[in-house]
Amino acid sequence: MSAPRVSAVVAAAGLSKRFSTRGKKQFAELGGKPLLTYCLSTFELSKLIASVVVVVPEDEISHSRELFRDFGFEKITSVVGGGEKRHVSVKNGFRAVPQDSDMVLIHDAARPFVDNNTIKRVIEQCSRTGASICAVPVTDTLKQADKRNSFVSGTIPREKLWRAQTPQIFRREILEEVYRSGHMEELDATDESALVEAEGIRVGMVMGSNLNMKITTAADFEIAELIVSKGETSNVQSRNGV
């Protein structure tokens, strides 16, 4: 059986409202390189990814195309503008995916340290189930607050709770079904798995990585800078040629 043809959609159209005053998060300099180039380098090196579509803010399309040329990315087939919400941006990216793609992998540019082993696991799971995400178990004790967020109203068992990450991957026809349905507009979904789940489709789950952090705030960015300074990203890159 031949390997599936996988296209990646990289979501990089966020407005970075919770980030800082340093401008758009996806273009902030991390270790001397724009943040979004980290995951793009991983996909460029991976033998498992055939092509990449990048979704950026409308006013950054021209700048992004120039940036990607400067970095020598050859797998990027399209750079498209995003929408007001994440799921609209990803849908725009999906529309630009090459027609011969068997699976579509979706990844947040705000997760710079994705590695090829994680990509491999979600692709293998998707080959069996049609849909797969990566996630890590919740390790903190979870508390529920009262209406004013002033007092604890309960403790939530964490044994079956996982923190969803990207990449998330789906057979092309599953996403086509999702985008034809009306659930996308009804749900304020923060990931594609929620949209697929709303269609009654089971989504497989594989182990992610704690290094595969999402940069949301300035404090997250400082942690990422520490990771880069310690050379941990070289360990990620060394696993990306699988």
LOPAFI-738766 format. One record per residue: z, x negated, y negated of N, C-alpha, C in turn. Coordinates in nm, 4 decimals. Layout:
BEGIN
{{Z,X,Y},{Z,X,Y},{Z,X,Y}}
...
# end
This chain:
BEGIN
{{0.0000,-0.0842,0.1194},{0.0000,0.0000,0.0000},{0.0000,-0.0878,-0.1246}}
{{-0.0920,-0.0597,-0.2169},{-0.1024,-0.1422,-0.3370},{0.0125,-0.1133,-0.4326}}
{{0.0436,-0.2122,-0.5140},{0.1513,-0.1961,-0.6104},{0.1098,-0.0961,-0.7178}}
{{0.2035,-0.0148,-0.7678},{0.1688,0.0812,-0.8725},{0.1332,0.0103,-1.0022}}
{{0.0456,0.0719,-1.0780},{0.0113,0.0191,-1.2097},{0.1097,0.0783,-1.3106}}
{{0.1881,-0.0076,-1.3712},{0.2968,0.0375,-1.4586},{0.2672,0.0010,-1.6031}}
{{0.2742,0.1001,-1.6903},{0.2638,0.0766,-1.8343},{0.4001,0.0998,-1.8977}}
{{0.4329,0.0179,-1.9954},{0.5604,0.0309,-2.0659},{0.5389,0.0916,-2.2034}}
{{0.6273,0.1826,-2.2404},{0.6324,0.2348,-2.3767},{0.7620,0.1836,-2.4389}}
{{0.7503,0.1046,-2.5431},{0.8673,0.0477,-2.6097},{0.8966,0.1291,-2.7350}}
{{1.0128,0.1929,-2.7366},{1.0534,0.2769,-2.8491},{1.1185,0.1902,-2.9561}}
{{1.0483,0.1718,-3.0681},{1.0976,0.0872,-3.1776},{1.0741,0.1544,-3.3116}}
{{1.0899,0.2886,-3.3140},{1.0586,0.3639,-3.4354},{1.1821,0.4142,-3.5077}}
{{1.3010,0.3719,-3.4633},{1.4236,0.4206,-3.5248},{1.4403,0.3769,-3.6691}}
{{1.5199,0.4540,-3.7423},{1.5428,0.4245,-3.8838},{1.6672,0.3406,-3.9072}}
{{1.7428,0.3104,-3.8006},{1.8573,0.2188,-3.8071},{1.9650,0.2660,-3.9041}}
{{1.9938,0.3958,-3.9052},{2.0913,0.4501,-3.9995},{2.2325,0.3968,-3.9758}}
{{2.2652,0.3635,-3.8510},{2.3999,0.3158,-3.8200},{2.4088,0.1641,-3.8151}}
{{2.3025,0.0979,-3.8533},{2.2971,-0.0476,-3.8374},{2.3629,-0.1196,-3.9539}}
{{2.2932,-0.1384,-4.0623},{2.3474,-0.2107,-4.1763},{2.2499,-0.1997,-4.2915}}
{{2.2694,-0.2800,-4.3916},{2.1769,-0.2831,-4.5055},{2.0722,-0.3926,-4.4885}}
{{2.0619,-0.4488,-4.3659},{1.9688,-0.5603,-4.3429},{1.8262,-0.5142,-4.3167}}
{{1.7979,-0.3875,-4.3396},{1.6643,-0.3384,-4.3118},{1.6575,-0.2763,-4.1733}}
{{1.5360,-0.2565,-4.1257},{1.5168,-0.1928,-3.9964},{1.5629,-0.2865,-3.8843}}
{{1.6475,-0.2320,-3.7992},{1.7102,-0.3104,-3.6925},{1.6090,-0.3799,-3.6036}}
{{1.5012,-0.3107,-3.5673},{1.4064,-0.3659,-3.4712},{1.3356,-0.4915,-3.5215}}
{{1.3381,-0.5118,-3.6542},{1.2734,-0.6294,-3.7119},{1.3738,-0.7341,-3.7611}}
{{1.5021,-0.7073,-3.7435},{1.6044,-0.8029,-3.7870},{1.5936,-0.9315,-3.7062}}
{{1.6170,-1.0442,-3.7711},{1.6051,-1.1745,-3.7064},{1.7239,-1.2011,-3.6152}}
{{1.6968,-1.2162,-3.4869},{1.7979,-1.2491,-3.3875},{1.7605,-1.3835,-3.3261}}
{{1.8398,-1.4850,-3.3534},{1.8074,-1.6176,-3.3024},{1.6740,-1.6689,-3.3522}}
{{1.6365,-1.6286,-3.4733},{1.5112,-1.6751,-3.5320},{1.3887,-1.5936,-3.4959}}
{{1.4068,-1.4847,-3.4182},{1.2937,-1.3999,-3.3803},{1.3277,-1.2541,-3.4078}}
{{1.2289,-1.1720,-3.4427},{1.2556,-1.0293,-3.4604},{1.3100,-0.9680,-3.3312}}
{{1.4072,-0.8805,-3.3453},{1.4749,-0.8210,-3.2294},{1.3781,-0.7633,-3.1270}}
{{1.2793,-0.6868,-3.1723},{1.1925,-0.6179,-3.0769},{1.1062,-0.7137,-2.9947}}
{{1.0921,-0.8388,-3.0382},{1.0079,-0.9315,-2.9626},{1.0751,-0.9780,-2.8332}}
{{1.2057,-0.9605,-2.8218},{1.2743,-1.0055,-2.7003},{1.2298,-0.9259,-2.5776}}
{{1.2382,-0.7938,-2.5850},{1.1954,-0.7148,-2.4695},{1.0452,-0.7252,-2.4489}}
{{0.9696,-0.7383,-2.5584},{0.8250,-0.7525,-2.5441},{0.7892,-0.8820,-2.4714}}
{{0.8647,-0.9879,-2.4953},{0.8422,-1.1133,-2.4229},{0.8690,-1.0955,-2.2746}}
{{0.9730,-1.0172,-2.2419},{1.0038,-0.9904,-2.1015},{0.8899,-0.9169,-2.0336}}
{{0.8371,-0.8139,-2.0989},{0.7261,-0.7391,-2.0410},{0.5997,-0.8235,-2.0339}}
{{0.5796,-0.9091,-2.1317},{0.4624,-0.9968,-2.1316},{0.4653,-1.0910,-2.0122}}
{{0.5839,-1.1414,-1.9773},{0.5987,-1.2356,-1.8666},{0.6011,-1.1685,-1.7297}}
{{0.6407,-1.0429,-1.7261},{0.6591,-0.9744,-1.5979},{0.5263,-0.9434,-1.5296}}
{{0.5180,-0.9781,-1.4044},{0.4004,-0.9450,-1.3245},{0.3977,-0.7977,-1.2842}}
{{0.5069,-0.7271,-1.3121},{0.5187,-0.5870,-1.2719},{0.4645,-0.4910,-1.3770}}
{{0.4447,-0.5409,-1.4991},{0.3994,-0.4569,-1.6099},{0.2548,-0.4892,-1.6439}}
{{0.1701,-0.3851,-1.6425},{0.0270,-0.4058,-1.6667},{-0.0091,-0.3982,-1.8146}}
{{0.0566,-0.3093,-1.8890},{0.0228,-0.2913,-2.0301},{0.1439,-0.2382,-2.1049}}
{{0.1389,-0.2503,-2.2371},{0.2520,-0.2108,-2.3217},{0.2003,-0.1333,-2.4423}}
{{0.2670,-0.0222,-2.4725},{0.2452,0.0536,-2.5958},{0.3742,0.0430,-2.6771}}
{{0.3623,0.0089,-2.8039},{0.4801,-0.0047,-2.8903},{0.4770,0.1050,-2.9953}}
{{0.5896,0.1746,-3.0097},{0.6020,0.2824,-3.1078},{0.6911,0.2338,-3.2215}}
{{0.6383,0.2312,-3.3418},{0.7096,0.1798,-3.4590},{0.7029,0.2838,-3.5711}}
{{0.7822,0.2665,-3.6775},{0.7679,0.3569,-3.7917},{0.6262,0.3522,-3.8475}}
{{0.5797,0.4651,-3.8991},{0.4422,0.4733,-3.9501},{0.4118,0.3636,-4.0511}}
{{0.5098,0.3323,-4.1358},{0.4848,0.2337,-4.2409},{0.4940,0.0895,-4.1921}}
{{0.5169,0.0722,-4.0613},{0.5272,-0.0628,-4.0051},{0.4144,-0.0952,-3.9078}}
{{0.3179,-0.0052,-3.8937},{0.2125,-0.0264,-3.7937},{0.1314,-0.1518,-3.8238}}
{{0.0844,-0.1650,-3.9456},{0.0022,-0.2808,-3.9818},{0.0809,-0.4110,-3.9680}}
{{0.2025,-0.4109,-4.0197},{0.2878,-0.5298,-4.0100},{0.3157,-0.5664,-3.8641}}
{{0.3396,-0.4642,-3.7808},{0.3715,-0.4884,-3.6400},{0.2528,-0.5484,-3.5661}}
{{0.1339,-0.4962,-3.5916},{0.0149,-0.5505,-3.5253},{-0.0046,-0.6971,-3.5604}}
{{0.0185,-0.7318,-3.6849},{0.0077,-0.8717,-3.7275},{0.1149,-0.9567,-3.6597}}
{{0.2359,-0.9035,-3.6520},{0.3465,-0.9748,-3.5879},{0.3159,-1.0016,-3.4408}}
{{0.2659,-0.9011,-3.3707},{0.2380,-0.9163,-3.2281},{0.1242,-1.0154,-3.2036}}
{{0.0267,-1.0186,-3.2934},{-0.0801,-1.1190,-3.2827},{-0.0227,-1.2594,-3.2997}}
{{0.0684,-1.2737,-3.3944},{0.1291,-1.4047,-3.4190},{0.2074,-1.4541,-3.2977}}
{{0.2698,-1.3621,-3.2258},{0.3470,-1.3994,-3.1078},{0.2595,-1.4129,-2.9826}}
{{0.1340,-1.3766,-2.9923},{0.0430,-1.3935,-2.8805},{0.0607,-1.2947,-2.7671}}
{{0.1134,-1.1764,-2.7968},{0.1292,-1.0757,-2.6921},{-0.0075,-1.0210,-2.6525}}
{{-0.0409,-1.0342,-2.5263},{-0.1725,-0.9916,-2.4790},{-0.1708,-0.8576,-2.4066}}
{{-0.0525,-0.8115,-2.3641},{-0.0457,-0.6867,-2.2884},{-0.0362,-0.5631,-2.3759}}
{{-0.0118,-0.5823,-2.5051},{0.0018,-0.4666,-2.5947},{-0.1360,-0.4059,-2.6194}}
{{-0.1542,-0.2820,-2.5737},{-0.2830,-0.2139,-2.5871},{-0.2871,-0.1219,-2.7083}}
{{-0.1692,-0.0748,-2.7541},{-0.1654,0.0159,-2.8689},{-0.0347,-0.0009,-2.9450}}
{{-0.0432,0.0158,-3.0755},{0.0747,0.0262,-3.1615},{0.0610,0.1580,-3.2358}}
{{0.1554,0.2497,-3.2136},{0.1440,0.3846,-3.2693},{0.2677,0.4188,-3.3511}}
{{0.2531,0.5196,-3.4363},{0.3627,0.5628,-3.5209},{0.4553,0.6584,-3.4496}}
{{0.5824,0.6541,-3.4857},{0.6824,0.7405,-3.4254},{0.6967,0.8731,-3.4973}}
{{0.7919,0.9532,-3.4485},{0.8209,1.0826,-3.5086},{0.9618,1.0865,-3.5634}}
{{1.0057,1.2060,-3.6032},{1.1379,1.2203,-3.6624},{1.2484,1.1989,-3.5594}}
{{1.2206,1.2316,-3.4338},{1.3198,1.2157,-3.3284},{1.2651,1.1242,-3.2191}}
{{1.3575,1.0665,-3.1432},{1.3198,0.9666,-3.0436},{1.2214,1.0235,-2.9419}}
{{1.2502,1.1451,-2.8909},{1.1640,1.1976,-2.7844},{1.0221,1.2247,-2.8345}}
{{1.0084,1.2529,-2.9647},{0.8738,1.2700,-3.0223},{0.8026,1.1348,-3.0285}}
{{0.8770,1.0311,-3.0645},{0.8193,0.8965,-3.0697},{0.7698,0.8528,-2.9325}}
{{0.8516,0.8776,-2.8304},{0.8127,0.8382,-2.6954},{0.6909,0.9181,-2.6493}}
{{0.6854,1.0458,-2.6845},{0.5685,1.1272,-2.6500},{0.4430,1.0701,-2.7155}}
{{0.4550,1.0270,-2.8408},{0.3401,0.9643,-2.9087},{0.2959,0.8394,-2.8331}}
{{0.3926,0.7609,-2.7882},{0.3602,0.6418,-2.7113},{0.2955,0.6759,-2.5786}}
{{0.3455,0.7792,-2.5131},{0.2911,0.8222,-2.3843},{0.1442,0.8609,-2.3969}}
{{0.1099,0.9257,-2.5056},{-0.0300,0.9675,-2.5264},{-0.1245,0.8488,-2.5355}}
{{-0.0714,0.7309,-2.5720},{-0.1560,0.6121,-2.5870},{-0.1592,0.5254,-2.4620}}
{{-0.0867,0.5649,-2.3578},{-0.0825,0.4874,-2.2336},{-0.2190,0.4951,-2.1645}}
{{-0.2688,0.3833,-2.1120},{-0.3969,0.3856,-2.0410},{-0.3991,0.4894,-1.9290}}
{{-0.5129,0.5537,-1.9118},{-0.5250,0.6637,-1.8166},{-0.5071,0.6204,-1.6713}}
{{-0.5268,0.4915,-1.6432},{-0.5159,0.4472,-1.5037},{-0.3722,0.4093,-1.4652}}
{{-0.2755,0.4404,-1.5510},{-0.1360,0.4076,-1.5213},{-0.0788,0.5046,-1.4185}}
{{-0.0138,0.4506,-1.3170},{0.0530,0.5337,-1.2163},{0.1930,0.5735,-1.2603}}
{{0.2619,0.4812,-1.3268},{0.3984,0.5039,-1.3729},{0.4100,0.4614,-1.5185}}
{{0.5017,0.5276,-1.5892},{0.5276,0.4931,-1.7288},{0.6748,0.4565,-1.7419}}
{{0.6981,0.3341,-1.7851},{0.8332,0.2820,-1.8052},{0.8665,0.2886,-1.9526}}
{{0.9819,0.3448,-1.9852},{1.0228,0.3620,-2.1245},{1.1435,0.2745,-2.1513}}
{{1.1360,0.1982,-2.2595},{1.2452,0.1067,-2.2913},{1.2725,0.1060,-2.4405}}
{{1.4003,0.0974,-2.4761},{1.4403,0.0900,-2.6161},{1.4332,-0.0550,-2.6637}}
{{1.3645,-0.0760,-2.7744},{1.3569,-0.2110,-2.8309},{1.4943,-0.2636,-2.8680}}
{{1.5897,-0.1716,-2.8886},{1.7260,-0.2113,-2.9248},{1.8026,-0.2705,-2.8077}}
{{1.7418,-0.2767,-2.6905},{1.7999,-0.3456,-2.5741},{1.7182,-0.4726,-2.5491}}
{{1.7518,-0.5817,-2.6167},{1.6678,-0.7018,-2.6106},{1.6793,-0.7813,-2.4812}}
{{1.7879,-0.7605,-2.4046},{1.8158,-0.8519,-2.2938},{1.7851,-0.7917,-2.1564}}
{{1.6897,-0.6993,-2.1510},{1.6466,-0.6473,-2.0214},{1.5878,-0.7604,-1.9384}}
{{1.6111,-0.7588,-1.8069},{1.5570,-0.8639,-1.7205},{1.4660,-0.8047,-1.6134}}
{{1.3858,-0.8889,-1.5549},{1.2843,-0.8438,-1.4610},{1.3429,-0.7878,-1.3312}}
{{1.4621,-0.8336,-1.2928},{1.5253,-0.7784,-1.1726},{1.5567,-0.6305,-1.1912}}
{{1.6026,-0.5939,-1.3103},{1.6286,-0.4529,-1.3392},{1.4982,-0.3746,-1.3390}}
{{1.3948,-0.4299,-1.4000},{1.2638,-0.3650,-1.3999},{1.2156,-0.3424,-1.2565}}
{{1.2333,-0.4419,-1.1740},{1.1900,-0.4329,-1.0345},{1.2650,-0.3220,-0.9612}}
{{1.3953,-0.3113,-0.9852},{1.4749,-0.2096,-0.9163},{1.4322,-0.0684,-0.9547}}
{{1.4076,-0.0439,-1.0854},{1.3704,0.0924,-1.1238},{1.2302,0.1275,-1.0742}}
{{1.1407,0.0296,-1.0705},{1.0062,0.0564,-1.0190},{1.0114,0.0891,-0.8702}}
{{1.0874,0.0129,-0.7944},{1.0989,0.0390,-0.6505},{1.1593,0.1766,-0.6240}}
{{1.2615,0.2131,-0.7026},{1.3217,0.3458,-0.6860},{1.2235,0.4561,-0.7237}}
{{1.1478,0.4356,-0.8312},{1.0493,0.5341,-0.8741},{0.9403,0.5530,-0.7694}}
{{0.9052,0.4469,-0.6990},{0.8046,0.4572,-0.5927},{0.8511,0.5510,-0.4824}}
{{0.9836,0.5587,-0.4639},{1.0391,0.6455,-0.3596},{1.0682,0.7867,-0.4093}}
{{1.1113,0.7989,-0.5356},{1.1621,0.9267,-0.5842},{1.0777,0.9912,-0.6943}}
{{0.9956,0.9129,-0.7616},{0.9141,0.9649,-0.8706},{0.9775,0.9517,-1.0072}}
{{1.1083,0.9247,-1.0105},{1.1792,0.9105,-1.1382},{1.3017,0.8244,-1.1162}}
{{1.3277,0.7313,-1.2070},{1.4427,0.6424,-1.1892},{1.4911,0.5891,-1.3234}}
{{1.6227,0.5745,-1.3317},{1.6836,0.5099,-1.4467},{1.7760,0.3999,-1.3968}}
{{1.8165,0.3113,-1.4881},{1.9222,0.2161,-1.4561},{2.0465,0.2561,-1.5355}}
{{2.1624,0.2247,-1.4801},{2.2883,0.2631,-1.5428},{2.3982,0.1714,-1.4928}}
{{2.5095,0.1709,-1.5638},{2.6256,0.0918,-1.5219},{2.7472,0.1826,-1.5192}}
{{2.8418,0.1583,-1.4279},{2.9603,0.2443,-1.4181},{3.0472,0.2342,-1.5428}}
{{3.1083,0.3453,-1.5800},{3.2050,0.3460,-1.6893},{3.3325,0.2769,-1.6420}}
{{3.3817,0.1831,-1.7188},{3.5030,0.1099,-1.6816},{3.6215,0.1434,-1.7720}}
{{3.5959,0.1965,-1.8904},{3.7051,0.2342,-1.9802},{3.7687,0.3657,-1.9355}}
{{3.8941,0.3853,-1.9700},{3.9582,0.5149,-1.9524},{3.9077,0.6081,-2.0622}}
{{3.8625,0.7267,-2.0231},{3.8013,0.8195,-2.1173},{3.8994,0.9285,-2.1582}}
{{3.9117,0.9504,-2.2874},{3.9997,1.0519,-2.3421},{3.9185,1.1593,-2.4143}}
{{3.9628,1.2825,-2.3995},{3.9048,1.3927,-2.4751},{3.9962,1.4230,-2.5931}}
{{3.9374,1.4429,-2.7126},{4.0157,1.4656,-2.8333},{4.0201,1.6140,-2.8684}}
{{4.1179,1.6488,-2.9526},{4.1243,1.7852,-3.0018},{4.0180,1.8065,-3.1093}}
{{4.0147,1.9256,-3.1672},{3.9089,1.9600,-3.2621},{3.9091,1.8702,-3.3850}}
{{4.0254,1.8207,-3.4235},{4.0341,1.7362,-3.5416},{4.0242,1.5876,-3.5088}}
{{4.0061,1.5570,-3.3802},{4.0033,1.4174,-3.3359},{4.1298,1.3423,-3.3754}}
{{4.2415,1.4140,-3.3718},{4.3697,1.3556,-3.4108},{4.4621,1.3297,-3.2927}}
{{4.4438,1.4074,-3.1845},{4.5304,1.3941,-3.0685},{4.4481,1.3983,-2.9403}}
{{4.5038,1.3400,-2.8360},{4.4411,1.3450,-2.7042},{4.4626,1.4830,-2.6439}}
{{4.3546,1.5446,-2.5974},{4.3660,1.6756,-2.5330},{4.3452,1.6667,-2.3816}}
{{4.3086,1.5493,-2.3333},{4.2922,1.5344,-2.1894},{4.2339,1.3988,-2.1533}}
{{4.2462,1.3636,-2.0277},{4.1882,1.2411,-1.9737},{4.0795,1.2788,-1.8745}}
{{3.9640,1.2168,-1.8876},{3.8480,1.2510,-1.8055},{3.8347,1.1505,-1.6915}}
{{3.8327,1.1960,-1.5672},{3.8126,1.1034,-1.4549},{3.6801,1.0291,-1.4701}}
{{3.6813,0.8990,-1.4458},{3.5618,0.8183,-1.4704},{3.4874,0.7813,-1.3421}}
{{3.5387,0.8245,-1.2262},{3.4843,0.7750,-1.0997},{3.3353,0.8025,-1.0832}}
{{3.2856,0.9142,-1.1342},{3.1448,0.9496,-1.1165},{3.0654,0.9390,-1.2459}}
{{3.1225,0.8689,-1.3448},{3.0553,0.8567,-1.4739},{2.9863,0.7213,-1.4879}}
{{2.8628,0.7258,-1.5351},{2.7829,0.6053,-1.5552},{2.7243,0.6079,-1.6953}}
{{2.7017,0.4898,-1.7520},{2.6373,0.4767,-1.8825},{2.4881,0.4510,-1.8614}}
{{2.4073,0.5461,-1.9027},{2.2621,0.5336,-1.8843},{2.2069,0.4260,-1.9767}}
{{2.1099,0.3515,-1.9257},{2.0413,0.2493,-2.0024},{1.8909,0.2757,-1.9954}}
{{1.8150,0.1909,-2.0583},{1.6719,0.1808,-2.0313},{1.6495,0.0392,-1.9767}}
{{1.5464,0.0197,-1.8944},{1.4294,0.1048,-1.8751},{1.4554,0.2269,-1.7879}}
{{1.3798,0.3328,-1.8211},{1.3699,0.4523,-1.7392},{1.2225,0.4688,-1.7059}}
{{1.1939,0.5072,-1.5821},{1.0535,0.5077,-1.5385},{1.0227,0.6343,-1.4599}}
{{0.9006,0.6837,-1.4793},{0.8607,0.8102,-1.4193},{0.7137,0.8035,-1.3789}}
{{0.6816,0.8740,-1.2722},{0.5402,0.8883,-1.2401},{0.4710,0.9615,-1.3552}}
{{0.3519,0.9223,-1.3831},{0.2804,0.9751,-1.5004},{0.2768,1.1272,-1.5006}}
{{0.2514,1.1874,-1.3834},{0.2374,1.3325,-1.3785},{0.3676,1.4050,-1.4088}}
{{0.4803,1.3404,-1.3841},{0.6097,1.4018,-1.4170},{0.6267,1.4116,-1.5682}}
{{0.5952,1.3047,-1.6398},{0.6049,1.3099,-1.7856},{0.5041,1.4073,-1.8448}}
{{0.3868,1.4164,-1.7847},{0.2889,1.5138,-1.8316},{0.3446,1.6551,-1.8196}}
{{0.4136,1.6821,-1.7085},{0.4753,1.8131,-1.6888},{0.5845,1.8387,-1.7928}}
{{0.6647,1.7372,-1.8184},{0.7720,1.7496,-1.9173},{0.7161,1.7828,-2.0549}}
{{0.6108,1.7122,-2.0947},{0.5572,1.7320,-2.2285},{0.4769,1.8611,-2.2412}}
{{0.4383,1.9209,-2.1297},{0.3726,2.0524,-2.1339},{0.4744,2.1654,-2.1472}}
{{0.5951,2.1419,-2.1021},{0.6969,2.2467,-2.1024},{0.7568,2.2639,-2.2420}}
{{0.8378,2.3668,-2.2586},{0.9010,2.3905,-2.3874},{1.0379,2.3292,-2.4018}}
{{1.0856,2.2637,-2.2950},{1.2220,2.2115,-2.2981},{1.2396,2.0989,-2.3991}}
{{1.1340,2.0247,-2.4261},{1.1479,1.9094,-2.5140},{1.1933,1.9522,-2.6530}}
{{1.1425,2.0651,-2.6998},{1.1798,2.1131,-2.8326},{1.3168,2.1790,-2.8309}}
{{1.3547,2.2356,-2.7177},{1.4838,2.3036,-2.7076},{1.5994,2.2051,-2.7004}}
{{1.5769,2.0945,-2.6310},{1.6837,1.9973,-2.6089},{1.6803,1.8879,-2.7146}}
{{1.7966,1.8499,-2.7618},{1.8043,1.7338,-2.8503},{1.8382,1.6135,-2.7616}}
{{1.7439,1.5808,-2.6728},{1.7693,1.4801,-2.5690},{1.7682,1.3402,-2.6272}}
{{1.8608,1.2582,-2.5804},{1.8676,1.1191,-2.6264},{1.8024,1.0231,-2.5280}}
{{1.7552,1.0747,-2.4144},{1.6749,0.9917,-2.3249},{1.5795,1.0800,-2.2460}}
{{1.4786,1.0175,-2.1852},{1.3765,1.0933,-2.1123},{1.4310,1.1520,-1.9830}}
{{1.5315,1.0902,-1.9258},{1.5903,1.1434,-1.8041},{1.6414,1.2853,-1.8254}}
{{1.7037,1.3116,-1.9401},{1.7549,1.4458,-1.9686},{1.6422,1.5484,-1.9707}}
{{1.5266,1.5097,-2.0244},{1.4121,1.6000,-2.0279},{1.3603,1.6281,-1.8872}}
{{1.3564,1.5231,-1.8054},{1.3094,1.5390,-1.6670},{1.4081,1.6232,-1.5872}}
{{1.5357,1.5983,-1.6076},{1.6391,1.6763,-1.5385},{1.6276,1.8246,-1.5732}}
{{1.5925,1.8546,-1.6994},{1.5797,1.9936,-1.7438},{1.4685,2.0673,-1.6706}}
{{1.3740,1.9921,-1.6148},{1.2660,2.0515,-1.5365},{1.3048,2.0698,-1.3896}}
{{1.4286,2.0379,-1.3564},{1.4751,2.0516,-1.2185},{1.4320,1.9388,-1.1281}}
{{1.3908,1.8276,-1.1856},{1.3442,1.7129,-1.1082},{1.4590,1.6137,-1.0911}}
{{1.4822,1.5701,-0.9698},{1.5887,1.4751,-0.9423},{1.5490,1.3358,-0.9921}}
{{1.6435,1.2696,-1.0550},{1.6193,1.1360,-1.1097},{1.7048,1.0353,-1.0337}}
{{1.6392,0.9365,-0.9752},{1.7115,0.8311,-0.9043},{1.7833,0.7394,-1.0028}}
{{1.8801,0.6658,-0.9514},{1.9574,0.5757,-1.0368},{1.9829,0.4448,-0.9641}}
{{1.9624,0.3351,-1.0351},{1.9888,0.2024,-0.9801},{2.0834,0.1291,-1.0741}}
{{2.1419,0.0224,-1.0254},{2.2347,-0.0552,-1.1054},{2.1638,-0.1254,-1.2199}}
{{2.2195,-0.1103,-1.3389},{2.1688,-0.1813,-1.4539},{2.2414,-0.3133,-1.4714}}
{{2.2571,-0.3542,-1.5953},{2.3231,-0.4810,-1.6246},{2.4059,-0.4668,-1.7518}}
{{2.5274,-0.5211,-1.7501},{2.6098,-0.5168,-1.8703},{2.5500,-0.6013,-1.9833}}
{{2.4653,-0.6986,-1.9475},{2.3981,-0.7787,-2.0492},{2.2896,-0.6979,-2.1219}}
{{2.2450,-0.5916,-2.0569},{2.1394,-0.5068,-2.1121},{2.1982,-0.4106,-2.2154}}
{{2.2653,-0.4665,-2.3139},{2.3354,-0.3883,-2.4150},{2.2385,-0.3266,-2.5155}}
{{2.2828,-0.2161,-2.5766},{2.2047,-0.1542,-2.6825},{2.2661,-0.1907,-2.8167}}
{{2.1842,-0.2423,-2.9057},{2.2313,-0.2802,-3.0381},{2.2168,-0.1598,-3.1307}}
{{2.3303,-0.1065,-3.1720},{2.3328,0.0107,-3.2591},{2.3935,-0.0213,-3.3954}}
{{2.5006,-0.0984,-3.3961},{2.5728,-0.1291,-3.5192},{2.5623,-0.2774,-3.5527}}
{{2.6095,-0.3122,-3.6714},{2.6121,-0.4524,-3.7121},{2.7017,-0.5338,-3.6194}}
{{2.8090,-0.4730,-3.5704},{2.8981,-0.5422,-3.4775},{2.8263,-0.5740,-3.3465}}
{{2.7434,-0.4807,-3.2986},{2.6639,-0.5070,-3.1780},{2.5704,-0.6257,-3.2005}}
{{2.5141,-0.6311,-3.3193},{2.4209,-0.7395,-3.3513},{2.4920,-0.8746,-3.3490}}
{{2.6151,-0.8767,-3.3952},{2.6923,-1.0009,-3.3930},{2.7185,-1.0466,-3.2502}}
{{2.7436,-0.9512,-3.1612},{2.7622,-0.9850,-3.0197},{2.6325,-1.0415,-2.9620}}
{{2.5199,-0.9788,-2.9979},{2.3895,-1.0268,-2.9505},{2.3623,-1.1684,-3.0004}}
{{2.4001,-1.1949,-3.1250},{2.3813,-1.3297,-3.1791},{2.4641,-1.4309,-3.1006}}
{{2.5830,-1.3914,-3.0599},{2.6678,-1.4794,-2.9793},{2.6039,-1.5054,-2.8432}}
{{2.5477,-1.4017,-2.7832},{2.4792,-1.4167,-2.6543},{2.3632,-1.5148,-2.6661}}
{{2.2848,-1.4993,-2.7720},{2.1714,-1.5894,-2.7937},{2.2190,-1.7323,-2.8155}}
{{2.3249,-1.7485,-2.8941},{2.3740,-1.8833,-2.9258},{2.4298,-1.9540,-2.8030}}
{{2.4797,-1.8753,-2.7059},{2.5347,-1.9336,-2.5833},{2.4260,-1.9623,-2.4799}}
{{2.3030,-1.9266,-2.5113},{2.1920,-1.9559,-2.4203},{2.1759,-1.8582,-2.3065}}
{{2.2436,-1.7430,-2.3135},{2.2328,-1.6466,-2.2040},{2.0926,-1.5889,-2.1924}}
{{2.0197,-1.5818,-2.3044},{1.8851,-1.5254,-2.2965},{1.7918,-1.6138,-2.2152}}
{{1.8191,-1.7428,-2.2083},{1.7364,-1.8305,-2.1252},{1.7541,-1.7945,-1.9787}}
{{1.8736,-1.7487,-1.9419},{1.8965,-1.7043,-1.8050},{1.8172,-1.5782,-1.7747}}
{{1.8098,-1.4893,-1.8741},{1.7289,-1.3680,-1.8578},{1.5831,-1.4046,-1.8396}}
{{1.5314,-1.4904,-1.9285},{1.3905,-1.5272,-1.9234},{1.3560,-1.5963,-1.7919}}
{{1.4473,-1.6712,-1.7345},{1.4195,-1.7417,-1.6101},{1.4003,-1.6459,-1.4936}}
{{1.4459,-1.5192,-1.5104},{1.4304,-1.4201,-1.4050},{1.3115,-1.3274,-1.4298}}
{{1.2333,-1.3560,-1.5305},{1.1313,-1.2605,-1.5719},{0.9931,-1.2848,-1.5118}}
{{0.9773,-1.3814,-1.4297},{0.8460,-1.4061,-1.3722},{0.8295,-1.3524,-1.2325}}
{{0.9216,-1.2658,-1.1895},{0.9175,-1.2133,-1.0523},{0.7910,-1.1349,-1.0302}}
# end
